[in-house]
Amino acid sequence: MIPLAVLGAINTYSRQPLYNTLIEGVGASISNETDLAFKLNNTTLVAGDISYFLNDGTDVYARIDKTYTIKSYAWVNATDILAFYDFEGMVLRVDRNCFAGSTIVYAEFPECTEFNSQQQFSACPDLIWCRAPKLENLNYRTFYQCAEMIEAIYPLVTSITTHTTMSGCHKNVTVDLGSWDGITGGNTSTIAYNYALQNLNIDSMTNMPSNFMRNATSITRVDAPELVAIGTGGMKLNSLLTTFYAPKLETLGSASLQQCAVLNVPPSIKYLTADSAFYLVNSVPMIALPELTSPIGTSVAVNGNNFRTCNNGSLGCTLIVPLVHETSNAGGEDADIVNFRTYAVAQDVKYNLGDIAINGDFTTDTDWVYSGTAFSISGGLLNCTGAGASDSATLETLLTIGVEYLVVLDLKETNGGDLICKAGSNSVSVDTAETGTKTFLITCATSTDFLFENNSADDFIGSIDDLKIYPIN
């Protein structure tokens, strides 16, 4: 979106496209077509390729009749540039350091696919946004220390070739790297030390690099539906991060969630590859890792701090891990569990057995017994229409009276209405305020049925997937 002040200066563009490029604030430094051709890379563009040129004393308007590259160092450290608008998509490549250290505020390249080499906008203190929706790569310090930047929306980027791409963007509130897998390129600390990051889209990321978003201290939610592994310190020191949706996450590196405030630790985690994965995790009432398969630690000296001082002693925390970890060391419990009990107040360890849910992936409309018309299975989901008061979907005679169970489910859609989970006569209200993975404990009483029930007072409308039910030993 072009600011209104700029629109006023270029109102002829809407009537007759005499030019396709506006370079705002550079009238003093570009006095003729040859100057402009040089800035726009004189190896591919010469004065004869410019069919229209106007310098109004402040801004430059031009029509370029072939695609071009912005020359390396074209406006490096320039104090006389405010904006660069490529209206008709003539810029296909931006070379290294072209605007680094300059006073540029806005840049728009609708057809540009390549930022070549490095530091295109590094240390531009006034840059608010650079829009390049077809960009396919980012690289070393592309937007490093752009303190005023408020968005970085690059949904087609598939490669980040090196590190600190957006580090230090203190006002960067939206980042979209939805196509990047996290593997292509050397890419540590991509958005580290980004103190105002609020919205992050990494929909295609499978492997989070080391220190990827370390010290992104303002972010509260991360959605990473394809994420499988987090490298060392990948999300370390994100003190406000409370919601983390990563239903496929299996592997945590050293200090990967250290000192976060994640309230819903992904229960799919299987491997803790080093130390301090959850060290000093704060305000978390439960860490449920029912699929954990790797040894947590072999001694207090080695891998003994993964859960040490969770909640820093200020709030009780329950740790749930498979029964194998109770005696996986010769001396009894894993070292991590020993430290979990030792270094904080009111810590409780529980051991789970395997998943007993029947047809918990809802692949077929079998095994579940319905009361009323609200619930049904279709499309691999258990769906509820909210149509019937206190309608239910039941797995009959599944549970054992007196046994506590860990329930894990993925809430795919929700209207925020009341959804009740029952183990016999005991019930828990499922958190339906937003989608994501839900985990909770419930003890079976009176009867052995497991069921979901629609609350007649505030009907739930939504869908459930990937239900797992773990008995607690």
C-alpha positions in Angstrom: 0.0 0.0 0.0 1.4 3.4 -1.1 1.2 6.1 1.6 -1.3 8.9 0.8 1.4 11.5 0.5 3.0 9.5 -2.3 -0.3 8.9 -4.0 -0.8 12.6 -4.2 2.5 13.1 -6.0 1.8 10.4 -8.6 -1.9 10.8 -9.3 -1.3 10.8 -13.1 -0.3 7.1 -12.8 -3.9 6.0 -12.4 -4.8 7.8 -15.7 -1.8 7.1 -17.9 1.1 4.8 -17.0 3.8 7.2 -18.2 6.2 5.7 -15.7 6.6 2.4 -13.8 9.1 3.5 -11.2 9.0 6.1 -8.5 12.1 6.8 -6.4 11.1 9.2 -3.7 13.4 11.7 -2.1 16.4 11.4 -4.5 16.0 14.3 -6.8 19.3 15.9 -5.8 21.4 12.8 -6.5 19.8 11.6 -9.8 19.7 14.4 -12.3 19.5 12.5 -15.6 18.8 9.2 -17.2 22.5 8.2 -17.1 22.6 8.6 -13.3 19.5 6.4 -12.9 20.8 3.8 -15.4 23.9 3.5 -13.3 21.9 3.0 -10.1 19.8 0.4 -11.8 22.8 -1.7 -12.8 24.5 -0.3 -15.9 25.6 -3.8 -17.0 22.0 -4.6 -18.0 20.3 -1.2 -18.4 21.5 1.8 -20.4 20.1 5.2 -21.0 18.4 4.2 -24.2 16.2 1.7 -22.2 14.5 4.5 -20.3 11.6 5.9 -22.4 10.4 8.4 -19.8 12.3 10.3 -17.2 11.2 13.1 -14.9 13.0 14.8 -12.0 10.7 17.1 -10.2 13.4 18.4 -7.9 12.5 15.9 -5.1 11.4 12.6 -6.6 12.4 10.7 -9.8 9.7 9.2 -12.1 10.8 6.9 -14.8 9.6 4.3 -17.3 12.0 1.5 -18.0 11.4 -0.7 -21.0 13.2 -3.8 -19.9 13.6 -5.7 -16.6 16.6 -4.8 -14.5 18.6 -5.4 -11.4 19.2 -2.8 -8.7 23.0 -2.4 -8.6 25.1 -3.5 -5.6 25.7 -0.5 -3.2 23.4 1.7 -5.3 22.1 3.6 -2.3 24.3 2.3 0.4 24.3 4.7 3.4 22.3 7.2 1.3 20.6 9.9 3.3 18.4 11.1 0.4 16.1 8.2 -0.3 12.7 7.6 1.3 11.0 5.0 -1.0 11.4 2.9 -4.1 8.2 1.7 -5.9 8.4 -0.6 -8.9 4.8 -0.5 -10.0 4.9 -2.8 -13.0 7.3 -5.4 -11.8 10.5 -4.4 -13.8 12.9 -5.3 -10.9 13.6 -9.0 -10.9 16.8 -9.0 -8.7 18.2 -6.8 -5.9 21.9 -7.1 -5.4 24.0 -6.9 -2.2 24.0 -3.9 0.1 22.0 -1.9 -2.4 20.1 0.0 0.4 22.2 -0.9 3.4 22.4 1.8 6.0 20.2 4.2 4.0 17.2 6.2 5.1 14.7 4.3 3.0 11.3 3.8 4.6 9.3 1.8 2.0 10.3 -0.5 -0.9 8.0 -2.5 -3.2 9.1 -5.1 -5.8 6.0 -7.0 -7.0 7.9 -9.4 -9.4 11.3 -9.7 -7.7 12.3 -13.3 -7.0 15.9 -12.9 -5.9 17.9 -11.0 -3.3 21.4 -11.7 -4.5 24.2 -12.2 -1.9 23.6 -10.3 1.3 22.6 -7.2 3.4 20.2 -5.6 0.9 18.5 -3.6 3.7 20.8 -4.2 6.6 20.9 -1.5 9.3 18.2 0.7 7.7 16.9 2.4 10.8 13.7 3.8 9.2 12.6 0.9 7.1 8.9 0.1 7.8 8.3 -2.5 5.1 9.8 -4.1 2.0 7.2 -5.9 0.0 8.3 -8.6 -2.4 5.6 -11.2 -2.4 7.3 -13.4 -5.0 10.7 -13.4 -3.3 12.2 -16.9 -3.1 15.2 -16.4 -0.9 16.6 -14.4 2.0 20.2 -14.3 3.1 22.8 -12.9 5.5 21.5 -9.9 7.4 18.9 -9.0 4.7 16.9 -7.0 7.3 19.4 -7.0 10.2 18.7 -4.3 12.7 15.9 -2.7 10.8 14.5 -1.4 14.1 11.2 0.1 12.7 10.2 -2.8 10.5 6.6 -3.9 11.1 6.2 -6.8 8.7 8.2 -9.4 6.8 5.7 -11.3 4.6 7.5 -13.7 2.2 5.2 -16.7 1.8 7.2 -18.1 -1.2 10.6 -18.1 0.4 12.1 -21.6 0.3 15.7 -20.8 1.1 17.4 -18.7 3.8 21.1 -19.0 2.9 22.7 -17.9 6.1 22.0 -16.4 9.5 20.7 -13.3 11.4 18.4 -12.4 8.5 15.9 -10.5 10.6 17.7 -10.3 13.9 17.2 -7.1 15.8 14.0 -6.0 14.1 12.6 -4.5 17.3 9.2 -3.5 15.8 8.7 -6.5 13.5 5.2 -7.7 14.4 4.4 -10.0 11.5 6.7 -12.6 9.9 5.5 -15.0 7.2 8.0 -17.7 6.1 5.2 -20.1 5.3 7.0 -22.1 2.5 10.4 -22.5 4.2 11.2 -25.9 5.5 13.9 -24.7 7.9 16.5 -26.9 6.3 17.4 -25.2 3.0 20.4 -23.0 3.6 22.5 -22.1 6.7 20.0 -20.3 8.8 20.7 -20.0 12.5 19.4 -17.0 14.4 17.1 -16.0 11.6 14.8 -13.9 13.7 16.7 -14.0 17.0 16.6 -10.9 19.3 13.4 -9.7 17.6 11.8 -8.0 20.6 8.4 -7.1 19.1 7.6 -10.2 17.0 3.9 -11.2 17.6 2.7 -13.2 14.6 4.9 -15.9 13.0 3.9 -18.2 10.1 6.2 -21.2 9.6 3.6 -23.5 8.2 6.0 -25.6 6.1 9.0 -25.7 8.6 10.0 -29.2 9.5 13.3 -28.5 11.2 13.8 -25.3 13.3 17.4 -24.2 13.1 19.6 -23.4 16.1 18.7 -20.1 17.8 16.1 -19.5 15.1 13.9 -17.3 17.3 16.0 -17.0 20.5 15.1 -14.0 22.5 12.0 -13.2 20.4 10.7 -12.1 23.7 7.3 -10.7 22.8 5.8 -13.6 20.9 2.9 -15.4 22.6 1.9 -18.0 20.0 3.7 -20.1 17.4 1.8 -22.4 14.9 4.1 -24.9 13.3 1.9 -27.8 12.0 4.8 -29.6 10.2 7.6 -29.0 12.7 9.5 -32.2 13.6 12.6 -31.0 15.3 14.0 -27.9 17.1 17.7 -27.2 17.1 19.8 -26.0 20.0 18.3 -22.9 21.6 15.7 -22.7 18.8 13.0 -21.0 21.0 15.1 -20.2 24.1 14.3 -17.3 26.3 10.8 -16.6 24.7 9.4 -15.6 28.1 5.9 -14.8 26.9 5.4 -17.8 24.6 2.4 -19.6 26.0 0.8 -21.3 23.0 2.8 -23.6 20.8 1.0 -25.7 18.2 3.3 -28.4 16.8 1.4 -31.7 16.7 4.2 -33.5 14.8 7.1 -32.3 17.0 9.4 -35.2 18.0 12.9 -34.0 18.8 14.2 -31.2 21.1 17.8 -30.1 21.0 19.7 -28.6 24.0 17.9 -25.6 25.6 15.3 -25.6 22.8 12.5 -24.4 25.1 14.5 -23.2 28.0 12.9 -20.4 30.0 9.7 -20.3 27.9 6.2 -20.2 29.4 4.7 -22.8 27.1 1.4 -23.9 28.7 0.7 -26.7 26.1 4.0 -28.6 25.6 3.5 -30.8 22.5 2.8 -34.3 23.8 4.2 -35.8 20.6 7.8 -35.2 21.7 9.9 -38.5 21.7 13.5 -37.5 21.9 15.5 -35.1 24.1 18.9 -35.1 22.4 20.9 -33.1 24.9 20.5 -31.1 28.1 18.2 -28.3 29.4 15.3 -28.7 26.9 12.8 -27.5 29.6 15.3 -25.9 32.0 13.6 -23.0 33.9 10.3 -23.4 31.9 7.9 -21.2 33.9 4.3 -21.3 35.0 3.6 -24.6 33.4 1.2 -26.8 35.4 1.9 -30.0 33.4 4.5 -31.3 31.0 3.1 -34.4 29.4 5.4 -36.4 27.2 3.6 -39.8 26.9 5.6 -40.8 23.8 9.1 -40.1 25.1 11.3 -43.0 24.0 14.9 -41.9 24.4 16.6 -42.1 27.8 16.2 -38.8 29.4 19.5 -38.8 31.2 22.2 -41.1 32.4 23.5 -39.2 35.4 23.2 -35.9 37.2 26.3 -34.7 35.4 25.1 -35.7 31.9 21.7 -34.8 30.6 20.4 -34.2 34.1 18.9 -30.7 33.7 16.1 -31.1 31.1 13.4 -30.4 33.7 15.5 -28.9 36.4 13.9 -26.0 38.3 10.7 -26.0 36.2 8.6 -23.1 37.4 11.6 -22.0 39.4 10.0 -23.4 42.6 7.0 -21.0 42.5 4.3 -23.3 41.2 3.8 -27.1 41.3 4.3 -28.9 38.1 3.3 -32.5 37.0 5.6 -34.4 34.7 4.2 -37.3 32.8 6.5 -39.7 31.0 6.2 -43.4 30.0 6.7 -46.0 32.7 10.0 -47.2 31.2 11.7 -44.1 32.7 10.9 -45.1 36.2 13.7 -47.7 36.2 15.8 -46.8 33.1 18.9 -46.2 35.2 20.6 -48.8 37.3 19.9 -46.6 40.4 16.2 -46.1 39.6 14.7 -43.0 38.0 16.4 -41.0 35.3 18.6 -38.2 36.4 16.3 -35.7 34.9 13.5 -36.9 37.0 15.6 -36.9 40.1 16.5 -33.2 39.4 12.9 -32.4 38.6 11.9 -33.6 42.1 14.9 -32.1 43.8 15.2 -28.5 42.5 11.6 -27.2 42.7 8.6 -27.1 45.0 5.7 -29.5 44.8 6.9 -31.4 41.7 4.9 -34.5 40.9 6.0 -37.3 38.5 3.5 -39.7 36.9 4.1 -42.6 34.6 1.9 -43.5 31.7 1.2 -46.7 29.9 0.4 -47.0 26.2 -2.5 -45.4 24.3 -5.7 -47.4 24.6 -8.0 -45.2 22.4 -9.9 -47.2 19.8 -10.3 -45.5 16.4 -8.8 -42.3 17.8 -7.7 -41.2 14.4 -11.4 -41.4 13.2 -10.5 -43.0 9.9 -13.7 -45.0 9.8 -17.2 -44.4 11.3 -16.9 -47.4 13.6 -16.5 -48.2 17.3 -18.1 -45.0 18.6 -21.6 -45.1 19.8 -23.7 -42.0 19.3 -26.6 -40.6 21.4 -28.5 -38.0 19.4 -27.5 -36.4 16.1 -24.8 -33.9 17.1 -21.8 -36.2 16.7 -20.6 -38.1 13.6 -17.3 -39.2 12.0 -16.4 -38.0 8.5 -13.3 -36.8 6.8 -11.1 -38.4 9.4 -12.6 -36.2 12.2 -15.1 -36.5 15.0 -17.4 -33.7 14.2 -20.0 -32.0 16.4 -22.8 -29.8 14.9 -24.2 -28.6 18.2 -27.6 -29.7 17.1 -28.7 -31.8 20.1 -28.8 -31.0 23.8 -26.4 -33.3 25.7 -25.8 -35.5 22.7 -22.7 -37.7 23.0 -20.1 -40.0 21.3 -19.0 -42.9 23.4 -16.3 -45.6 23.5 -18.1 -48.1 25.7 -16.4 -50.2 28.5 -12.9 -48.8 27.6 -11.7 -47.6 31.0 -11.1 -49.0 34.5 -12.8 -47.5 37.5 -10.4 -45.7 39.8 -7.6 -45.3 37.2 -6.4 -41.8 36.1 -6.0 -41.1 32.4 -4.0 -38.6 30.3 -6.2 -37.5 27.4 -4.6 -35.8 24.3 -6.6 -34.5 21.4 -6.2 -32.1 18.5 -9.0 -29.6 18.3 -9.2 -28.7 14.6 -12.2 -26.4 14.6 -14.2 -24.7 17.3 -16.8 -22.2 18.0 -15.7 -21.8 21.6 -18.8 -23.7 22.9 -18.8 -26.2 25.8 -17.4 -29.6 25.1 -17.4 -32.1 28.0 -15.2 -35.1 28.2 -16.3 -37.9 30.6 -14.6 -40.9 32.2 -17.6 -42.6 33.6 -19.3 -40.1 35.9 -16.3 -37.7 36.2 -16.1 -34.9 33.7 -13.7 -32.3 32.4 -14.6 -29.2 30.3 -12.3 -29.2 27.3 -10.6 -25.8 26.5 -12.3 -24.9 23.2 -11.4 -21.2 23.2 -8.9 -21.8 20.3 -7.8 -24.7 18.1 -4.7 -26.7 18.9 -3.5 -29.7 21.0 -5.3 -30.2 24.3 -4.0 -32.3 27.2 -5.7 -33.0 30.5 -6.1 -35.6 33.3 -9.3 -37.4 34.3 -10.0 -40.2 36.7 -12.6 -42.9 35.8 -15.6 -43.3 38.3 -18.8 -45.2 38.5 -18.9 -46.6 34.9 -16.2 -47.6 32.4 -17.4 -45.5 29.4 -15.3 -42.8 27.8 -17.3 -40.1 26.0 -17.6 -36.6 24.6 -20.8 -34.7 25.3 -22.3 -31.5 23.9 -23.3 -29.1 26.6 -26.9 -28.0 26.0 -26.3 -24.6 27.6 -23.6 -23.6 25.1 -23.5 -26.0 22.2 -20.1 -26.9 20.9 -19.6 -26.8 17.1 -16.2 -28.1 15.9 -14.0 -31.1 15.1 -11.6 -33.4 16.9 -8.7 -35.4 15.6 -5.8 -37.6 16.9 -7.4 -38.7 20.2 -5.1 -40.6 22.6 -5.9 -42.0 26.0 -3.1 -43.1 28.3 -3.6 -44.9 31.6 -1.5 -43.5 34.4 0.3 -46.3 36.3 
